[in-house]
């Protein structure tokens, strides 16, 4: 081997760099362990201790030293499935951005185009592109984007803006730029909010030009609070309100009108002339009079006063909103109340008639106007701080600019003289509605009070200072993982990794003797390099990423297996040890097969990385890094050990006494039985497709259809069917509950309001879930049930949400990923082998494998003891199967090509059979390594990835079969007779 000294130099350099980078992870882990021991089981005490030593030196390398904070920032980042925390994907509303750019234009073409773009949005399609398409169709040349009443308004005129004379194509470029600027602005606002929140190692990034922003907050635990922080637009507004006596007549009239459509009984007790206060009293007679007969007043749980029209249950707000939207109800408003806006407060608690605490929201009527703009907006606020009011309750103080101070003085002066109220509204929720008792407030300084806690005032001041988002940011996908679940995942990953490593090492020594020891040394270095690269570049380690690393153990020895098997063949032909090694490492030895096999791996891994999201990217990344490090260590590092042995003792063996004659002189006629394998595979394909499309279908997970899933741990075993029925009744829609691992743990899936975005909906779902399951948790509060904390044993351990829009994108990406991988491999093999028949044989085998795995999942998902859902993990498994199926097929095809170029005698079928038989040891050894590793992960890797591993396990077994009994027969059957005759004539003449 040439340049051996240079390779040694780089190997030592890479090893030292890797050890240096991993030292930070090692030290950080030790410090955390000490903190945990000092704090006992108190997570707050542990966090305070780590904060206190943040600037202390904890690592001294002689030439430099590092503080704990520096070490912490350089350690390997763990994903949420290992660390615990919250991951969300926010969708910045391009529709809101366009409305803002058009200054809320009333142009009918513009608004119809917005509606059409929303209705016709498809997976992986840009909302902006859809809007432009809809605008072209709706305007039909009659209206321009650069119309003064649309985008050529005062806000967008001037340099870099839109001029009246612009064509639609020119205007589109400007609009795209402005939309990008709005997304960038949203990104900066979110970044500032997160930085002030104080989460360790947050990750926030824009996802291309989709208007989506990924936010990862490792270690974050307060689910509802963080979702409010991220999803809140921070649209602070100040509205004048109606008083109850001003709007009471409308409420009575609305209640009477609703009786005609909402009350089913024919006999009603009319109380139309009664006053609103009489209707809201708690006397027995009035209650009986209105119970069941008053659609609006039946929902009032407590009497209001001042600006509060009444107290309602949160679950009734949607129905009441629908009432107030009806044209026949709104027409009952007085002439000066035509633009009234009905809004709700944040939840609070009151005492009911039995003196029990009841959660309610307050109803307000704001004095709206034609343009739907408030009397004053929060854009005039220059500074906000969390503080305490005169009563010692949490509050937020604000300072306004000069314009804001003037408007505020006028607004408070009017409220003082009219004895009215000013509602302080944040993101369409009323936080308080105080009156003004001491005259106009000058100077622009004011205070927001209400039913806040300290955390809420800190977050409110944070979002006001960071600024408002340019458009609403809806959480379309989220995952919440508790720290205890993350630790369990680490334990499972560690066990499966160590055990898989040991089994691979043992097999290599058992089968290849001393050469196996050298392969294992190279494998150790491979793992060191892999983790070193991840630490150096700040890559995130996830649970699927651990799966990728464990799979790397199998692929790392794959190149050594190919080389060792080739060396054994060369030795059998009478070559010396040195000659056999040199030949096996040559291009015409094992290198060509290794390169072809690994290129197919790289293609599938790259496609998986491009189309995957979240943990799937982690899996693809570790797989790709592992391929590179495996190639280096297998080809160069193992070779150094082997050459050293040849130059020294020269006692190297590539087998043991037990295995030296395995698979030698093997002469099975694979082509002869192709009819039987065709029939068997055809039956499997037909049965699979029938089950998929006509019988069982596939168990599509929330990644593909949208929905919410909760992993819930109970205090004792429960009946999944009973829980499913209880939750279905609570949500009013079917809810699926399946046992996950032990029978005291369920995976709960619901599609309740999945098409509705917003933090309020997410919190509503959490509340319904808790209330429906509260009887199983007699000593647990809502916060302890939903939120994460160290040492959590019961309640929601993990939750995720996939919105309807992103699920379409995931499904579309999955289809393209599979088709793209197959197309890329087809083209590569056609270029490499220069005959399309090789590509066809390989793709036929891959299609067979994919259908087979899908069929198994379709036939078995209803009764298997683990989950077999179609989700992103499953697609990752399918793509991995494609790569490894290609690996086996390419090894055989390379041998066929070698024999065709050489002087092998016999018919074309004889040459193909000989190719399969002489590579059988390679094929079976490679597959066996993968099966050993996958079985280890399936048994010890944890419940969350068991279905994912099972797909790969089935795929590897089926892929080995198809490379022997499908790919090569298809190649034989599609090669033309002339080509066969030419090959046979050449070989037999020779």
N, C-alpha and C positions, 0 to 999 in steps of 0.2 A: 504494500500500500504506500503510495507516494504522499509526501507532505505529512508524515506521521507526527513529526515534531510540532508542526503548526496545529494539527488537530488536538494534540495533547495540551498545548498552550491554551487553546480556546476552551477545551473541556474543563481545565483547571480554573480558568478565568470565570466561566459560566457558573461553576460550582461555588466559587468564593462569593460571587455576586448574589447567587441564590441564597446562600447561607446568611450573608449580610442582610438581605431583604427580609428573610424569614425570622431573623433574630428579633425584629420589632414585634412580630406577632407573638413570639415566645415570651418576651418580657411583658408585653401588655396582658397576656393571658395570666401570667404569674401575679401581676399586680392586682388584677381583678379577683383572682382567687384569694389573695390576702385580704382584700377589701370585703369580700363576702364572708370570710372567717371572722373578721373584726366586727362586722355589722350583724352577724347572726343571720336571721331570716328577715331583716328589716331593709327593704329595698331603698327607702328614703335615706336611711343612715349610710347605706353603701354608696349611694350617689353623692351624698355630701362629703364622704371621705375621699372619693375619687376627685371631686372638685377641689378639695383642699390641697391635694398633692399634685395638682395639674402642672405646677411650675417647678416641681422638685425634680432633681436629676435621678433617673432610674436606670440609665444604661450608659456605661463608660467603656468605650472601645480603645482607650489609650490615646488615640490621636484626636478624638472628639467625644462629646457626650450629648445625651438627649434627655429632655424632660418627659414626664408622662404624657403630656398633651401631644408632644412631637411623636413619641412612640405610637400613641393611639392612632394618630393620623396616617401613619405609615404601615400599620398592620393590614393583613388581608381583610378586606371588607366582606362581612357575611350578609347574605341576602335575608329578606324578611322571614323566609321559611326556616332559617336557622337562628336568627337573632330575635325574631319577634318584631312587631311594628306594623306600620300601615303603608300600603302602596295604593295610590289612586292615579287614574288617568282622567284629567279634566278636559272637557271639550269647550273651548271658547266659542260662544255663539257667533258665527259669521253673520247670521241673520241680524243680530243686534248691532254688529259692527256696521253693516250696510245701512241699517236704519239711521244710525248715528251719523254716518257720512252723508246720507241724503237729508239730514235734518228732519227726520220723521216725516218724509214726504207723504202727501195724501194722493199722489198720482195713482190712478187705478191700475195702469200697466205695471208700474213698479211693485205695488202691493200684491197683485195677482202673481207676478213672477216670483216673489218671495214665497208665497203660499205653494205655488207649483213646485219650486225647488225643494221645499220641505217634504211635500207629499211624494215626490218621485225620486228622492235620494236613494241610491243603491249602494251596496257594499263596495268600499274602496273608491267611491266617487267623491270628488270635491264639491262641497255645497256651492262654492263660488262658480265653478264650471256649470253646475246645474242651473244656477241663477242666470248666468249669461245665456245659456241655451233657452231657458224659459222666456227671458226678456226678448230675444230675437223672434221667438215664435209668437209671443203676445203682441209685440209692437208692430211686427210685419212692416217695418220701415217707417211707421207713422210717428214714432216717438224715439228720441235719442237719449242715450245715457247721459250725454252732456247737456240735456235740457236744464234750464234754470230752475225748474221746479223739482228736479231730481238731484243730480250730482254737481251741476255747475252752480251751486249755491255759494253764498259768501264764504262759508267755511272752507271750501275746496278751491276757491279761485286764487290766483296769484302764482308765483313761481313754484313749479313742481306740482301744480294743481290741475284742475280741469277747466279748459276754456270752452266757450260756447261753440266754436267752430270745429271742435274735435269730432272725429268719426267714432263710432262705437269701439272699433279696434284700438284706437289711441286711448280712449277713455278707459278701456279695460285694463291697459297696462298701468295707468295711474291708480285705478281702484285696487288692483292686485298689490301694488306697492303700499298703499294706505292700509289695506287689510293686514299685510305682513307687519307693518309698523304697530298696528293695534295688538297683534299677537305678541310681538316683542315687548310692548308696554305691559301686557298682562303677565308675561313671564317675569319681568322685573318687579312688578307689584307682588307677585306670589313669592319670588325670591326674598324680598324684603320682609314679608310677613313671616316666612319660615325662619329666616335668620334671627328674627327677634323672638321667635317662639322658644329657641334654646334647645333644639333637638341635636344630638350628636351625629355628625357625619350625614346630614341630609343630602339627598340627591334629587335635583330637579333638572329636567331637560325637555326641550321641544322635540316633538316627534315629527320630523320632516316639516312639510308645508300643510299639514292636515288641520292645524288649529288646535292640536291636542298637546297637552303638557303632562309629562310623567313626574310624579312626586313620590319619593320614597323617604319614609321617616323611620329609620331603625330605632327600636326601643320605645317608640311612642305607644301610649297605652289608652289615653282618653279618646275613645272613638268619636263620640258625638261632637266633642269640643273641636277636634282637629278637622272634622268634616265641615263644621261651621266656619272655621278659620280659612279653609281653602275655598269652599264653595260660595262664601258670602261675597257679593259684589261690592259691599261697602258703600251702597248708595244711600247716603244719609240725607234725609229730607225733613223739612219742617212744614206741617200743614195746619191750617185752622180747622177746627172741628165743629160739628153741630152738637148741640146739647140734647139730652133725651127729650125735653119738652118740645124741641123744635122738630124732631123726627118721629116722635111717638105716634102721631096720627097716621103717618105712612105705615108704620109697623102694624097698627091695628087693621088698616085697610088691606095690607098685604096678606095678613093672616086670614081675613075673610075671603079674599080672592083665591087663596090657595085651597080653601076648603072645597071649592068646586071641582078641583082636579086631583087633590091628594087624599081627601077623606072618602073612604069606601062606604061607610055606613050611611043609610038614608036618614036616620033620625039623629039630628044634632041639636044641641042646646045652644041657641044663639045668644051671644054675649057681645054683639057688635057695639052696643052703646056704652059698654063698660069702659072705664078709663084704663090706660095701660098699667098704671100702678095697681089698680084693682085686680087686673089679670095676673100681675106678678106677685100678688100676696100669697102667703103659704097657708091660707085657711083651708080647712077641709072641703068646704062647699065649693070654693072657686076651683080647687084642684079637681074635684069630681066633674065640674062643669067643663073644664077644658081638656081633661085627659082623653087623648085619642081623637079629639075633634078639632084641635087647633094645630095645624102642621108646623107653624113657626113657633108659637108660644109654648108648645109641648116640649120644645128642645131647650128652653131657657131654664137654667139650673139656679139662677140667683138674680135678684133685682139689681139693676144698674143705678147710675146716678151721675149727674154732671155730664161728661162726655161719653161715659160708658153706657151702652144701650142694653147690656145684659151679659150674663155669663153663660157660656155654652160648653158642652163637652167637646174636646178636640176632634173626636170621631164624627161629629155632626157638622163640622165646618164646611166640608165639601158639598153637602146637601143644601145648606143655607146659601152658600155661594151660588149654586145653580138657581135657587129661588130668585136671588137678587139680579141675576143675569137675564131672566125672562122678560121679554118686551111687555107682556101684559101686567107684570108687577112693577117694572120701572116707570111705566106711564102714570102710576099712582103717586109718584113723587111730585111735590109742588113745583111751580114754574121756576123758582129760584134754587131748587134742589136737584135740577135735572142731571147735573154732572157729579152728583154725590158718589164718593168711593167708599165702599164698605170693606174694612180691613180688620185684622185680628191682632191681638197682643201676643206676646210670648206666654207660654203656659204659666199659670200660678195656681195657688191652692186656696179654697174657701171651705167653710163648714156647711154641710147640708142640713136638712131639717132634723136629722138624727145626730147632729154634731160630729159627724164623721168628716175627715178630710177628703175633699174631692178635687181632682185636677180639672181646671177650667181654663178657657181663654176668653178675653173680653172682646166685645164687638164695638167698633167705632165707625162713625160716618164722617169722612173727611170732606171738606168743602173743595170739590174738584172744579175743573173748568174745561173749556173746549179743547185746549191743548194738553190737558192732563199733566200740567207742571205744578210743582209745589210753590208755596209762597216764598220759600227759600231752600236752597240745596246745600249739601255739605261741601261742595267744591270751594266754598268761601271760608272753610275752617283751615287754619294754618298750623295749628298745634293741638294735640290732645294728650291728656295724662290721666292715668288711673289715680283716683283719690278717694276720700271719704266725705260724705256730706255732714251737716251739722248734727245729725242724729247718729253719726258713727257708722252709717251704712255705705257700702261700696258705691262709687259714682265715677263719672268721667267729666273732667273739666275741659273746656274748649276755648280756644282763642281764635277769633275771626279776623280777616283782613279788613281794611277800611270800608270796602263796599259792603262786606258782610255785616260789619258793625252798624252801618246806616240802616240796612234792611231789617236787621234784628231789632233795632230801636223802634222802627215804625211798626213792626209786627207785634212786639210786646206792648207797645203803646195802645194799639187797637184792641188787643186782648184785655188790657186793663180797663179801658173805657167801656167795653161791651160785656165785661164779666164773662169772657169766653175762655177757651182753652187752646193750647198749641200742642199738637201731637208730634212727638219726636219719633220718626219712622226710619228704621234701618232695614234695607232690603225687604220693604213692604211689610214689615212687622213693627207694631207700635211698642216702643219700650217704655214710654211714659207720656202723659198728656197733662202737664201742669197748668194751672191758672196763673195769672200775674196779679199779685196783690199789692205791690209797692211801686207801681208806675213803670214807665218805659225803662228798659235796661240799656244803658249807654256803655260804650267802650268795647263792645264786641266780645266780652268774656261771659261765659255761661256754663251751666253744669247740667249734665244728663243724669237723672236719678231714676230709680225704678227697682224692680225685684231682681237685682243683680247679685252675683257672688263675686268674690275677688278675682277669680280666674276670668270671668266674663268681662269685667271692666278692663283687665289687662289686655285681653284679646281685642276688645272694642277700640281701645286707644291705639293698639298695634295696627289694626286695619285702617283706621282713620289717618294715621301718620303715614302708612305705606301708600295710601292713595286708593282710589276706587278702581276696580277693573273696568276696562273700556267696554266690556260686554259681560253677560252672565257666564259663569264658569260652572258647567254642570258636571257632576261626577258620573261618568259613564261606565267606569270600571273601578272596582276597589277590592283590595284584599287586606284583611286584618288577621294577624297571626299572634297568638299569645306567646310570651317568653317560655312558658313551660312546654308548649308544643314545639317551639324552636329547639329547646334543649333535648327533647325526645328525638327530634329529627337528627340532631348532631350525634347523639348516642347511636342511633340506628345506622347512620351513615358511616360512623367510625368502625362499628362492628363489622358491617358488610365489607368495608374497604380492606380492613386488616385480614379478615378471613379469606376474602377473594384473592388478596395478594399472596397469602401463604399457600393456598391451594394451587395457584398458577405456578409458584416457585417449586412446589413439591412435584408437580407433574413434569415440569421441564427437566428436573434432575432425574426423575424416574425414567423418562423416555429418552433423554439425550445425554445422560451421564455428565462428564466434565464440561462439555459444551453448554449444558443446561445451567451449570453454575455461572458461567460467563454471561449467559443471557440474563440471569437473575441480577447479577451485578449491574449490567446495563439498565435493567428495569428499575433498580433503586435510584440510579442517577437520573433516569427519565422522570421519576416522580419528583426528585429534588428540583430539576429544571422546570418542570411544569408548575409547581407551586411557587418557585422563584419568579417566573415570568408573571404569574398572576399577582404576586405581591408588588413587583416592580412597576407594573402598569396600572395598578389600582383596580383590577378586575374584581367583580363581585362573585363570591362563592355561594351557590344555591344548592338545595337538595338535589334537583335534577343535575346540577353541575357536579356534585359528588358522584351521581350515577355515571356521568360522562367520564370522570376520572377512573372509576372502577372499570368501565368499559375499555378505557385506555390500557388497563393492565392486560386485557385480552388482546388488543390490537398491537401492543408493544412487542409481544413475543411472536406476532404473526410473521413479521419480516425475518426474524431469526429462524422460525420453523421452515420458511421457504428456502433460506440459505442453507440450513443444516441438512434438509432433505436433498438439496442439490449436491451438497458435498458428499453425502452418502452414495449417491448415484455415481459421482466421479470416482470415488474410491473403489466401487464395485467394478468399474471399467479398467482398473489397474493403475490409476494414477497415484503418485505419491501424495502424502498429506499436504505438503505445501502447494502442489499443483492442483489438488482437489479444492483447497480453500480459495486459491487465486481464481479458478474457473467458476466457483459458485458465487463469488462476489463480482464477477464480470457482467457486462451488459447482456451477453448471450447466455449467462447462467441464470442467476436469480433476479438481477437488478430490473430487467424489463418487466417481469411479473410484479415486482414490488411497486415500481412506479405506476403501472397501470392500475393496480388494486387501490393504491393510496390516492390517486387522482379521483377515482370514483367516490372515495370517502370524502375528499375535500369538496367535491362538487355538491354532494348532498348536505354536508355540514354548512357550506356557505349559503346554500338556498334556505336551509333551516334558520340560519342566523338572520338572513335578510327578511324572511317572512314571519319569523317567530316574535313573540313579545315576552317581556318579563323573564321568569325562570327558564323558559325555553331558549332564550338567547344565551343564558348561562350554560345550559347543556351543550348547545352548539359551539360556544366559545371554548369550553374545556375540551371538547372533542377535537376541534381544529388545532388547538395548541398541542394536545396530546399526539396528534398525527405527526406534527413537525418534530417534537421532541423524541417521539418513538423512532422516526426515520433516522435521526442523528445518532441516537444511542445504539440502535440495532445495527446500523451499517458501519459506524465508525468506532464507537466505544467497545462493543463486543469484539470487533476485528482487532483492536489493539491487544486485548487479552489473548486472543487466539494466536496472533502472530508471535507474541512473547512466548507462548508455550511451544510453538514450532521451533523457535530459535533456541529454546532451552531444552527441556526434557523431551519434547516431541511425543508425549504420550496421550495427546488429545484424542478423545473418542466422541462420536456423534450418536452413540446409542449405548445401551446397557446389554448385559447378557440376556436379559429377558426380552428386550424389544428389538434386538438387532435384525431379526428375520421377519418382523411384522410387516405385512403388506408387500413383501417381496414376491416376485413371480406370481402376481395376482392377475388372472386372465378371465375376468367376467365380461360377457357380451352384453353391454348396456344397450346397444342399438337394437339388438334382436328383440328385446322385450318392450320396445317403444310403443307398440300397439296397446299393450296392457296399461302402460303408464299414461298414455293419452286418454284411454277410456276412464281410468281412475281419476285423473285430474279433471277431465270433462265433467264427470259426475259431481265432483267436489265443487267445481265452478258453478254448475247449474243449481245445485242445492243451495250454495251460498247466495247466489243472486236471487233465487226464489225467496229465501228467507229475508234478505235485505229489502227487497222491493214489494213483496206480496204477503209475507207472513208476520215475522217478528219486527222487522225494521231494525233500527239501531237505537241504542240508548243515547240520544244526543244530550250532552251536558250543557250547562248554562253558557259555556263558551260559544256554542253554536246557535242557541235559541234565545239567549238572554235569560236573566233570572238572578235570584239570590240564593246562596247556599250558606248554611251555618253548620259547623261541627260543634255539637253540643254534648257535653259530658254530664251525666246525671249522677245523683248520689247513690243510686242503686239500679239494678237492671230494670228496664222498661219494655213494654210491648210496642214495637214500632208501629203496628197497625192502629192501635188505640191512640197513640200520639199523633199519627197522621190524621185521623178523624177529628181529633180535638182541634188541631191547628187549622184544618180545612174549614171547620165551623167558625173559628175565630177570624180567619182572613176572608171568609166568604168566597173562596176559590180553592181548587184542589191544591193540597200541599203534600209533597212526597217525603216520607221519613224512612230511611234505610239504616240498618245496623252497620256501624263502621268499626270493624275489629271486634271489640268486646260488646256484649249486649247491654252495657250501661252507657254506650256512646252511639249517637245517631248523626247521620248526615241529613239535614233538612233542606229541602229545595222548594222555593215558591217563586211564582211569576207575578205576584201581587204588585200592581202599579209599576211594573218594570219599564213601561213606556213613559212614565212620568219622572222627570228629573228634579233634583232639588234636595237640599239637606233635610228639609221638613219631612219629605216622604221617607227618606232613609230612617229618620228617627221614629216616625210613625210605625214602620215595619218592626223596628227593634222593640218598641213599646208593646205592640200586639203580641209579638213572640213571647216577651217576658210575662205578660199578663196571662196568656194561655197556658204557660208552663209553670206559673208561680206555685201551684200546689205541689209540684215536685221539689221546690226549693223553699221550704217554710222559713228558713233563717237567712235568706239571701235578698239583698236589695237589688234594684234595677242596675245601679252602677256596678256592683260586683258581678252581676250576671253578664252584662254586656262588655264592660271594659276589661282590658288586660292588666295584669299585675304579676309580679314575680311570685312563684309558688301557687298560682291558681290551679285548683284541682277540678272544680265543677263549673258549669255554665258554658258560655260561648268561648271555645278555645280558638276558633278560627271562623272568619266570615268573609264572603266575597260577593261581589256584585258585578254583573256584566250587563250593560245597557243594551237595548234592542239595536241601536245604531252600530255599536262596536262589535256586537256578535255577528252582524252581517259581514263586517270587514274581516273578522277572524275566519269565518267560514270561507269567504272568497280567497283570502290569503292561503288557507289550507289547501284548497283545490289547486291553486296556482303553484304552490310549493311542491305538491306531489307530481303534477304534470310537468313542471319545470325541471324537477330532478330527473324524471324519466327522459325528457327531451335532451337535456344536457348530456346524460350518459350515452344516449343513442348516438348523438353527434360525435362525442369523443371516441367511442369505440369504432365508429365508421371511419374516422380519420386515422385512428391508430392501426386498425386491422385492414383498412382500405377495401373492405367488402361490406355491403349493407347487411348481408346475411348474418354476420356476427352480431351486429346491433339488434337485428330482429330476434335472434335467439335469446339474447340477453334480456330484451324488453319483454318478450313472451314469458320468460321465467319470472321477471319482476312483477308483471301484471298478475300472473298466477299467484304469486306470494301475497300480494296486496289483497286480492279477492279472497284468498284462503283465510287470511287473518281477519278480514272484515266478516266473513262468514262465521268463523268461530265466535266472534263477539256478538253477532246477531243471534246465533243459535243458543248461546250460553248465558247471556247477561242477566236473564231473569232468575236463574237459580244458583249462580256462582256465589261463593261466600265473600267475594271481594267485588269492588265496583269495576265495571267494564264500560265506562262512558266514552263517548266520542268527544274529545276535547283537544286542546293544544298539545297536551302530553301524549295523547294517542297519535296525533299527526307526527310528532317528533319520533315516536317509536316506529311508525311506518317508514319514515325517511331513513331512519337508522337501518331498518330491515333492507331497504332498497340498496343502501351502501354495502352492507355485508353480503347480501345475495350476489351483488356484482363482484365482490371480492372472490368468492368461490368460483364463479363463472369465468372470470378473467384468468384465473390460474390455469383452468382447463384449456381455455382458448389460446393462451400463450403457448402451452405445450403443443396444441394442434398446429399452430403457426410454425413452431420450431421443427416439428416432425415433417411438415410439408416442405420447408426450406431444406431440410436434411435429406438423408437417403433411406428413410424407412420404407421397407418393401410392404406390399400388400394393397388391398383395395382401400378406397377412401374411408369406408366404414371401419376397416381394420386399423387405419391410422388414428381415427377418432377414438376407438375403443382403447387402443394402446395409450393414447393421451390421458384418458380418464383413469385408467388403471395405474399408470406411473405417477399420477399426481394424487392418488387417493389418500395417501398418508398425509400429504399437506392439507387436503380438503378436510379430512376428518379431524386432524389435530387442531386446525384453526377453529373449526366449529365446536370442538370439544372444549377448548379454552373459553370460548364465548358462553357456552352452555353452563360451564362450571361457575363462571363469574355471575351470570344472570340468575342462576338458581340461588347462589349465595345472597344476592340482593333481594330476590323474591322472598326468601325466608326471613332474612334479617334486616332488610332495608327500610321497613316501616310500611304502615297501611296506606299512606298517602300516595306512594308510587308503585304499589303492587300491581294495579291494572296496567300501568305504563310498562313495567318490567315484563309482565306476562305477554303483552303484545310482541315485545322483542324476542322473548323466549320462543314463542310459537313461530315467529318469523324466521329466526335463525335455523330452527329445525327444518321448516318448510323450504327455506332458501337453499339449504344443503341438498335437499331432495331435488329441487327444481334445477339446480345447476348441473346435476348428474343426469336427470331423466326428462327434462323439458328443454333446457337451453341447447344442449348438444344435439338431440334428435331434431329440433327445429332447424338448426344449422345444416344438418345432413340432408333434410328434406327440401330445403330451399336452395342449396347449391345446385347450379345447373348441371345437367349430364355432361355437357362439353367440358366444364371446369373439372368435374370428377375424372373424366377420361384423360384430360391433360395431366392431372396430378398423378394418376395411376401409371400412365405411360412413362412419365419422367422417372418415377421411382422404380418401376419394374425393369426398365432398360438399364438404369444404373446398377 
